Every structure is written in structure tokens, then in C-alpha cells.
Amino acid sequence: MDTIRRNSHSTSQKGVRNVLVIGGDHFGLAVAEYLTEGAQSVTFVSETKLTDVADEVRPINRELSCADDVRSLASEITDIDLAVVVGSDSETLLLGYLIRRELDPCDVVASISNPANESAFDGTGVDCINIALLLAEQLCDRYE
């Protein structure tokens, strides 16, 4: 996996300071880029090396296929306020739980695509955001 750490140009006093975004390839990278506006630093972990990453982003190789890989990442990345996990529902469930357990960030949020899977996250300490529902709500608001 590629890990990309980028320091934000602007910092927010009341927002999150250190953010970890895992997965999602270009979508996850876009989430990470948006989050740099309010955070001190954002770390992006992806399974594939993205070729169109901005010059100021520094890539580091990492894998996150098991708890040991997450522990290895945890040895370098400390003080995470927010972890965002993007990917398939099963991946976000597993990685979200491992990140919660190994890095103990203040908040862990996972994207889900199937609302029927939301109950699988109960008791894991991982909050869900239903991307399809958010898109539908935005469209409904636009055409009211």
C-alpha cells in the first residue's frame, strides 16, 4: 500500500488536527485532499500507487492486510483524531475495527454503499456514512 502524508496549509483551531484516510483510491485521495483544509496533517493509505498525486505529497510504502500491518502503521502515525475508511463495506468494517483497536483515534468513520450493512458496524466503535443516501439527499435538495 502507498501511504501519503501531507501537511495542510491552513489549520483549524476547532477542527480535527490529524486525519488518517484509508482506501478508496482516487475517491479516498479526494476525501484526504478536502480534509487538508481543516486539519494540521492528513495521511492517505491506498492499495494502489496513484500517479496524479500533487508534488507536495510524499509517498511511503505500507500494507494493511492484517492487524500486524495496522500495528506497523500505528508505530509511525500517532495522535490520530479522525480515521476515515473508504472501500467495500466488508473492507471498511474490518479496517475500521482494526484502526479503532490499534490506533485508538477519537473518531473512526467508514463509508458504506449498502444500507443493509449498517447494522454490521454496531458495537465496533466505527460510525457509518451512507454515500448513496448523501448523494440522493443532495439531489433531492437541489430539485425541491
Buried (B, 14 or more C-beta within 10 A) or exposed (E): BBBBBBEBEEBEEEBBBBBBBBBBEEBBBBBBBEBBEBBBBBBBBBBEEBEEBEEEBEBEEBBBEEBEBBEBBBEEBEEBBBBBBBBBBEBBBBBBBBBBBBBEBEBBBBBBEEEEBBEBBEEBBBEBBBEEEEEEEEEEEEEE
